[in-house]
Amino acid sequence: MLPLRSVWQRNFRPILTVLWELLRDGLQFLNVATRSRTAVAAEILFLRKQLAYYQDHQIRPRRLTDAARLSLVLWSRLFEWKEALMVVTPGTFVRWHRRAFKLYWRWKSRGGRPPLPKDIRQLIARMVRENITWGEERVADELSLKLGILVSPRTVRKYWPKQPDGTGRARTSSQHWRTFVKNHAQGIIACDFLVAVTARFQVLFVFVVMEVGSRRILHYNVTAHPTADWTLQQFREAIPSYRRYQFLIHDRDSIFSRDLDEELKGSFGLRILRTPVRAPKANAYCERLIGTVRRECLDFMIPLNERHLRRSLQGWITHYNKGRPHSSLGPRFPEKTMDRPLPQPRTHRHRLPRDCEIRVMDVLGGLHHEYWLDKIVA
């Protein structure tokens, strides 16, 4: 990053030099204008004699600065300059004049059309971010037909926000996978396996099914030998008959066979969404859940056997669904519980009600705790 002094010398110092030269010449002009015509004519003749001396001895003048050139061009507009020109040829002087004329018109037309107001620019950027499939014409039509803001698609293109790849291209492809999952979260369930090792080094597989919209764990089970038939039975126990889900996300593990997918499609009406190869982010919600299971439960205990693991997971999953706040939900709980009502809003948010006391319950032997307010019984 350049120092502030270097930036000032590069950008502003030449401009200030030109302005100072013009101001000094203007003051000299006013001084000469107040003098008599005889004195001015004598001074002109006196200066011409000195210039003739330099011309006779063929002394080349020093190269003029940009400020001096601009000054000569401006003062030449007030008299016939051809007879008074000594330092350069008339062709060179005309070229200076043309260059000054180009700079003037470049400065006068530098801005083009005035920019849109800031709130309209922010509105365009917001519409682009919230509607990935929209193009420039769609945004312009939306603004003109519904909001009465008449802009052209080219103007929308000018204020199109930058994409993550650094370009401002409009996306013409379909919506992102994250957008699809967000729009259909209430009708999507996801599943996956995680591995746990017992104290005797027995490998156990934990199967988890979750509802993406509410982040609720619908079902879990533990087995040492997972098969497609066993997995199908877990889906029968997990999916309630009164709830119709639309999509199921799982990876490409061989346990999720083609026959299993066909049975899920025929019996439950589910559309199977297989994640791409080596793309865990496609099942990000379930992968996040598995990471939470490890960080908050399995990393702090060594299961003795399959029964011990199942019992430990049961306590933690009850805590996960009913007593663990989820930031992505507001924060809220995946399941509403009636035995522990939520506190009512109070006038003072940093003061506990006097008629209540704090109750605490241990989870997993004190690994986690749940707190709630309970009325004091007199």
N, C-alpha and C positions, 0 to 999 in steps of 0.2 A: 504494500500500500504506500503510495507516494506521500511524503510529508505535506502539510498544509502550505508551507512556504513555497515548495516546488510547484504545487498546483496553482498558487496565485501568480507566480512568475510566468508560468506557461500560458495561462488563460486570460488574466486580467491586466498584466503589466503592459503588453503591447497596446491594448485599447486605451489605457490611461495615458500612455505616451502620445498617441495620436490626438487625444482630446486636449492635452496640454499644449501641443504644437499649434493646434487650431485656435485655442484661446489666446495664446501669445501673439499669433499673427493678427487676430481680431483686435487686440488692444493696440498693436502698432498701427493698424489701419485707422482706428479712431483717432489716434494721435496725429497721423498725417492729414486726416480729413479736416482737422481744426486749424491747420496752417494755411497760409496764403498760397495762391496759385503760383506766384513768382518763386517762393521758396521751394515749393514742390518741384517745379520745373528745373530749378537750379540743382536740386539734389539728384534728380533723375539724370541730368547731363553729367554731373559729377560721378555718379555710379557707372554710367556707360563708358566714361573715359577709363576707369579702372578695369572694366571688362575688356575693353579694346587692348589694354596693355597685356592682359593674360592671353588674349587671342593672338596677338603679334608674336609673343614668345612661345606659343603652342604649349601652354601649360594645361594639362588635362584636369578637369574638375573632379572632386571626390564623388563617389557613388552616393546618390541621394537615398535617404531613407523613405519608407512607405509614408510616413507622416508628411515629409517634405513634398513628395509627389502629390499626395492628396491636397495639400495646401495650394500648390501651384495650379492644379486642375480647378479648384474652386475659385481662385482669384482670376483665372483666365476668362471667367464668364462676364467680367465687368469691363473689359476693354479688348482691343485688337492685340492679341498676344503674339502673332507671328513675327512682328518687327522687334519685339522685346525678348524673344526666345534666344538664349545664348548657349546653354549648357548641353542641350540635346537637339536632335533633328526634329522637325515638325512631325514626321511619321512616328517617332518614339513618343512624342507628347500626345498624339492622337490615340496611340495604343493605351497610354495611361488613362486617358479619358474614357475609353471604351471599357476598360477593366473596372474603373470606378462605377460606371453605369451598371455593369453586370452585378457588382457587389451590392449596389443599392436595391436593384430589383430582387435579388436573392433574399436580402433582408426583409423587404416589404412583403414578399410572398412566402415567408419561411413557415408559417403556421398552417396554411391551408384552411380547411373548414374548422370552425371552433369545435372542440371536443364535446362529447356528451356530458351531461352533469354526472357527478360522482355517484349519486344514488342509482342512476340508470345503468352506469357501468357495472356497479355491484350487482344489480338485478340480473343483468345478462350473465355475469359469471356464476351467479347462484343457479339460474335456470340451466346452464350447461352442466354444472356439477350434479344437480339433482336429477337430470334427465339425460342419461348417457347416450341413448339412441337418437336424440334430436340432432338435427343439423342446423346450418345457418338459416335456411329458409323457414324451418319450423319455428325457430326462436323469433325470427322477424315477424312471422304471421301471428304468433302468440301475443307479441307485444302490440301489434297494430289492431288486431281484431278484438282482443279482450281487454287490453289496458289503454288503448288509444294512443300509444307511443309509436309514431310513424318513423321507422328506420328501415333501411335497406339491408339485404343479406350481407352486402359488402361491408357495411358499417358494423354489423354484428361480428363479422370476421375480424375486423380491426381490434375489437375488444375481447376476442375469444381467449379464455384463460389458457395458460401453459399446461401441457399434459406432463405426467411424471417423467416421460422420456425427454423433456426439454423442448418439445415442439408444440406448435399451436394447431395441429391438425384436428379436424373434426372427426370423431369416431363414427364410422359407418357400420361397424360390426355389431353383433348382438350384445345384450347387456352382460355385465360381468357376473361371474359365478357368485360373488359376494352379494350382489344386488338381487340375484334370483333367490338365494337362500333367505335373505332378509324379507323379501316380499311374500314368500311362501312358508315362513318359519312356523306358523301355527299348524300347518299340514305336513310337516316333515319330521321324521324320526331318523335317528342315526344310531349305529351300533359299531362295536369293535371289541377286540380281545386285548387283554393285558396279561402279563405273565407275573406270577409270584412264586417264590422259592421258599419251601418250608425249612424248619430247623434240621430235617434229615435230608435236605437237598432234593426233595421231590418237587418237580415242576408242575404247578397248577395253573390253569387258564381261567381267567375271570371274564365272563361275558357281560357286557353292559349295553342297555338300550336306553336312550334318552330322547325326550321331546325337545326339539330345537327351540321352539317358540318360548316355552316356559322354563327351559333348562332343567326340567324335572327328570329324575331317573325313574323310568317306568319299570324296569326289571333288571335283575342281576342274578347270576348263578355261577357256581364254581364246579369245575370238572377237571380230571386229569387226562381225559381222552376226548377231546371235542370232535364231533362228527357233524355231518350235514343234517342227519335225522335229529340229533340232540339239539342242534341250533334251531331247527324248525319248531320243535316243541317249545323252546324258549320264546319264540315269537308268538306262539299260541297263548302262552301265559302272560305275555307282556302287553299285547294289544287288546284293549277292552272291546266288547261287542258294540257298545254304544258310541264309540268314537271312530270315525272314519278318517284315516290319514291318507294322504295322496302320494307321498314320496318316501322312499327309504334309501338312505345313503350308507354304503359299506364299501370296503376296499376290495381288492382282487384276490383275496386269500382263497385257497382251494376249498376251504370249508363251505364258502358261499357258492355252491355248485349251481349249474344251470337248472337242475330239477328243483332246487330250493327256491330259486328266483321265480320259476314258473308257478310253483305252489303258492308263493306269497302273492303273486299277481292274480291268480285265479281265486284264492280263498279270501284275501283281504283287499283286493283291488288296488294294490300298491304298485307304483311305477318305480322300478329299481334304477337307482343312479349309482353306477360303479365309478369310483374315483380313478383318475388316470394313474399310470404306473409312476411310482416314486413321487407322488404328489400328496403328502399328508395334509397340506393346507386345504385341499378340497373337502376334507372331513374335519375341518378345524375345530368345530364345537365339541365333537366327541374326543378328538385328540387332546383338547384342553381339559376335558373332564378326566381323562385318564391321567394326565399330568397332575391334576388336583388330587386324585385318589392317592397317587404316589407321595406327593408332598405333604399331605395332611393326614395320611393313615399308614400306608405300607412302609414308608421310610422310617417310621418310629416303632415298628413292631416286627417280630419274626414269627409267622404263624407256625404252630406246632403240627397241624394237619389240616385237612380239608374242612373239617367241622369248625375248627378254631377260626380259620380264615373267613368262613361264611358268617359266623356269628359276629366277628369284628366288623366286617363290611356292613352287616345289617344295622348296627348301631351308628356307624358313620353315615350311611345313606339316609337314615331317618333324620340325622342332624343336618345333612346336606339339603334335603328337601324342605324341612320345616323350620330349621333354626339357624341356618347360615345365610346372611345377607349376600345378595348377588348385585355387584355394581352395574352389570349390564342390564338389570331389570329396574333400576331406578334410584336407589337399591330397594329390592323387595325379596320376598321368599317365593320359591317355586310353588309351594303348596300353602294354602291358607289354613291355619289352625285355629279352632274355636276355643280350645282350653286356655290359650294365652292371648287375650285380646291385645291389640296394639294400643299404645298410649294415645290419649286424646290430645288435641292441640291445646297449648297453654299460652297465657299471656307472656310469661317470662320463660324463655327457652333454656335458661341456665339454672333452673331451680326445680328440684324434685317436689312432687306433691306431698303434703304432710300426711295424708291419709293412706299412703302406700309405702311399701318397703320393697327392697330389691331382693329377688330370689335368684339363686344360682344352682345350676345342675351340671354335674360333671359328664363329659362325653369321652368314651374310650379310656376310662380310668384316670381322668384328669388331663388328658392330652388337649382337649378343648372344653370350653365352658359356654353355657347359655345363660343369659341374664334376662329377667323380665320383672315387671312391676306387679305386685299383688296387694290387694286391699288388706288393710290391717283390721283384723277381727277384734272388736272391743270385748 
